[in-house]
Amino acid sequence: MSLPLKKQNKNSVASINKRIILTSFAFVIVFITYGQPFTMRVLTADINSSIRGLSVVNDQIAWFSGTNGTAGQTTDGGMTWNIGIIKGFEKMDFRSLYAFSEKEAVVANAGSPAYILRTEDGGATWATVYTNDNPGCFFDGMDFWDKKNGIIYGDPLDSRMFLMITNDGGKTWTVLPPESRPAVTAGEASFAASGTGIRCYGKNRVVMVTGGTVSRLHISEDKGRSWRSLTLPVLQGDPTSGAFSVTFRDDNNAVIVGGDYVRDTLAVKHVFYTSNAGETWQAPVKPTGGFRECVFYYDEKTLFAIGPGGSDFSTDGGRNWKTLSDEKGFHVAAKARRGKMVIAAGNRKIAIFNKS
């Protein structure tokens, strides 16, 4: 059933208070020396936010969100960035974000009360489309199958994952009934680390990963109405450990990353790949450098893995990883849904990856 929504109200956003012009001196240029096919340009100026929400629409348009009520976007491939603070939500940490275009985007905060906001004018104004005052409601990520149909997930409520769906582009949200939400064990939860613990694929498939006392992969083939759950081999057992991000190349090939975020240099049971949809998992020959919060396919064989301790890449489907950069402080990265632009973001910084 649908939870009651507060009447939509327009919350004006503070006028764009910063425009970052990316010039040669605004970048910290990281020259890669490991022979990999990518370089990374890092911008650290005038970003007063820890960024975990990121959505790259195409090679020109990308949005980000984070602490201090911050939301920002580029419409010229990262050369300039407009950064604003959403009025009335200055203390919120917007860790979940999905952008449809230059004008339309949806954000959700991590914490209670839980809010979902939507803009249709490039962030000039935001509508509050959902509110939940339950102290246990904590959003961890969202994704969409298309411009209309999407899903958001959060920490368990009443021993089941919290899941809501939308069929109008995030204007309204419906809580899935208990029988359509996976039951979890005590201490099993998800992480609002990069918003990539949940992924939508094709027309109906959605996958999500959990951690804590047990780490599992939950898979639905019918937009979240029913699920099957598979135990993962990743480090688990503590509230700070488990799988943090998942990416599928097709129905069968996938990679998970994670570890323990309080021991981010620990390179033990923190990255795995599968070729049979998660029924069995293999550890890579050479793993990533430590705990990673985000992983995604760049193309059929190339992957990126991002974490606060550094960034890695693989060119063989996750079997071997090489250091991309030792630059610290990143939490999330994404490739353009329509294009090749790759952006990473984290604590007061944004980076753009380019092919060498």
N, C-alpha and C positions, 0 to 999 in steps of 0.2 A: 504494500500500500504506500501511498505518498504521505510523507510527513507534511504537516501544515507549513506553508511558506509565509514568511512575513510579506506584507505588501511591498512590492518593488519600489525602491526609492532611489533617486539619482543622487549619488554621493559625488560631489564635484571633486576633481583631482586638482591638487595644487598645480598652478601653471608650470609648464616644463621649466624647472629651475636650473637645468644644466644642459648644455649641448657640448659634447666632447668631440672636438675635431681631431681626428686621428692623423697626425702629421708625423714626420720622421722622428721628431724628438718626443712625441707622446708615447711611442712604443719602447718597450724594452725588447730588443730583438734577441731571440735565443737562436744562436746558430747551432744546428745539430751536427754532431761530429761522429755519429755512429753509422753513417752510410745509409740511413733509412730514407724512403722517398718522400718525407714530409718535413716541413719546417714549421715553427710556431712563433707567432708574434703576440706579445703579451702587453695588454694595456692595464695599467694600475692606477692611473690618475683619476682623482675626483669620483671614485665609486665608494660611497659610504654604506656598503651593504655586503652581507654574506649571501651570495647568490646560489640557489639550488633549483629554482624553477627556470627552465629553458625550453624554447620551442623554435625551431628553425624551419620556416615555411618553404623558402626557396633560396636561390643564391643572392637575393637582395634583402629579404625580409626575415628578421628574427626578433624574438621577444625574450626578456628575462625578468625574473622577480626574485625577491628575497626579503631580508630583514628590514626593519624600519619602514615598513609599508611601501617598499620600493618596487617600481615597475618601470621597465625601459624597453626601447625598441630601436632597431636600425632599419632603414628602408633603402640603403644604398650599399649593401654588402659589407657593412661594418666600418665604413669610412667615417660615419658620424653616428652618434648615439644620443637619443633623447631620453633623459632620465627624470622621472617624476615621483612624487610621494602621494599616495592615495589619501586624500583628506578624510579624516575620521578613523583611519586605520594605520596611523603612524607607528604603532607599537606591534603591528602584526608581522609575522614571518610567513610570507607567501612562498611556500616550497613547491606547490603544484601549479603548473601552467600549461595551457594549450592554446596556441594561436592559429587562427584560420586564415588570416589575411593581414594586410596593413592596418585595417580598421577593427577587426573583431578578434577578441581573445577572452579566455576564461582563466581566472586565478582562484586558488583556494589556500587558506592558511593552515599551518600546523599549530594546533593548540585549541584551547577552549575559551570562549565560544568558537564554534567552527563556522566559517563563512565561505560562500562561493560568490564571487563577483564576476560580472560580465561587462565588457565594453563593446560598443559598436561604432565608436568615433576615434579610434586610435589612442584611447586612454585619456581623452579630455574629460569624460564622465564615466562613472561605473555604476551599474545597477546591482544591488544586493539581491541575488536570486535564490539564496538558500541560507538558512541559519539553523544551527543546532546547539542548544545550551547544555546538553548532556556533558558532564565533565569528562566522560570517557571517550567522547567523539574526537578523533584525531586523524586528520586526513594524511595519507602517505603518498598519493600519486594519482594521476588520471591520464587517460588516453582516449582516442577516438578512432572508430573504424572509418568514418567519413565525416562530412560536414554536419551531419545531423545526429548520428548515433555515437554515444560515448559512455564511459564508465569511470567511476571514481571509487577508490578503496581506502580503507582506514583500519586502525587497530580494532581488534575484536570487541564486540559488545554482546553480552550474554552468551559467551563462548562460541561465537561465530564471527567470521570476518564481516566487517561493515562494508556493504556494497550499495551503490546507487547508480542508476542508469539515466540517460537522457536521450530523447529522440527528436529534440528540436534545437540542437546545437548548444546545449547548456543553458537554455532559458528557464527550463524547469527540470527538476530531478525527482526520481522515484526510488524509494528504498526497496531493494529486492526482499521478498519474504524470507523468513528464516530457512526454509527448506532449499532455497536457492543460494544460500551463503555457506561456504565450507565451514564445517565444525573444526575447531582448533583445540590443541591440547593446552593445558595450563602453562603459561609462560611463552607461548608461541605468538609472535606478532610480526609486523612488517616495519620497515625502516623508511622514514621520510628523509632519506639521504640525498637522493638525486631525482626522485620521481620516476625512476626507471625500473622499479620493482614490479611494475605492471605494464603489459604491452598488448596492443590490439593488432590482429593480423587478418587479412582477407576481409570477408564480410561478417564472420561470426566468431572467430577464435579470439580468446583472450587468455593470457597466462600471467601468473603472479607468483612471487617468491616470498618466503617468510624466514624468520630466524628466531633466535632466543633459545629456549629449551630444546626445540627441534626446528630444523630447517627443511622446508618442503617446497615443491613446485606444484602449484594448483593450475589445472588446465580445464578450460571450458570451450566447447565447440558450438555453443548456442547462445552466445552473448551473455554468459553468466547465469543462465537458468539452471544448469547442472554442472557438476565438477567431478574430476578425478584428481587424486592427490598422490604425489610420489615423494618419498623421502630423499633428500639430497645428501651427498657425501661431504659437503663443505663443513668447515669448522663450526661447531654449535655447542649448546649447553649452557652458555652464559647470556645474560640479557643484551650484551653488546656484540654478540657474534651471530654469524649466519650468512645467508645469501642476501646481497643488497641490490643486485641488478641482474637482469636476464635479457638475452636477445636471441631471437630465432631467425635463421636465414631462410628456412622453408619449413615444411611440416616436421622434419626429422632432425635437422642440424641446429644446434643451439650452444650457447656458452653462458655460464654463470660466473659472477665474481662476488667477492665479499671478504670474509675474514672476521677480524675483531677490531672495531674502530678505536678502542683504547690502546691497542697494540698494533699500530698501523704499519710498523716495519716487519711484523711477523709474516713470513712467507711460507705458511703451512696450511694446506687444505683450503686455499682461498680462491682458486680458479680451476674450472673443469669444463670439458666439452662433451657433447653427446652427438651421436649420429642415428639414434633411434628414439627420438622424441622424449628423452629423459628416462627411459627404462633403465639404462645403464650409463655411467659417466666415467670419463677417463681424465686423469691428471696430465697436464702438458709435460713434455720433456723438459722444457725451460719455462718456468712460470713468470708471472709478472713480479715486479719488485717488492710487492707487499700488498697490504689491504687496498682494495679498489672498490669504489662506490658506484661506478657506471661502466657499462660495456655496450658496444654496438657494432654492427657490421657496416663497413664503409663500402665494400663490394662483396662479391661472392666468397672471396678468401681472406680479405683484409678486415681486421678488427682493431678498434681502439679500446683501451681500458684506462680509466681516469680515477685518480684518488688523491687524497691530501698529501701523499708522499711522493707523487710523481705520475708520469703517464707512460704507457707502453703501447706497442702495436704488434700485431701478428699478421703474417702474410700466408699462413697455411691453415687457416680455419681454427686457430687457437691451440695448435699443437706445440708451437714455440713462440715465445714472446721476446721482444727486444725493447730496450729503453728508448722511448721517444724524447722524454725530457725529464730532468730532475727538478724542474720548477715545482714548488710546493704550493699547497693551498687550494687546489681545484677540487670541486665536488661533482660536477656534471658536465657532460659534453653531448653534442648531437650533430648529426648530419642533416642537411636540408632534405625534406621529404620529396621535394622536386628540384634536384640539383646536386651539387657536389660540395657546397660550402660546409665546413666543419667549424663549430664554435665550442669552446670550453669556457666555463665560468666557475667562480669560487669566491674565496674571501677577498673582497675588494678588488677583483680583477676579472678581466675577460681576455680570452685568447682566440686567435683565428689560425687554423691550420691551413697550410698551402702545400700543394704538391711541389716537390723540388724540381 
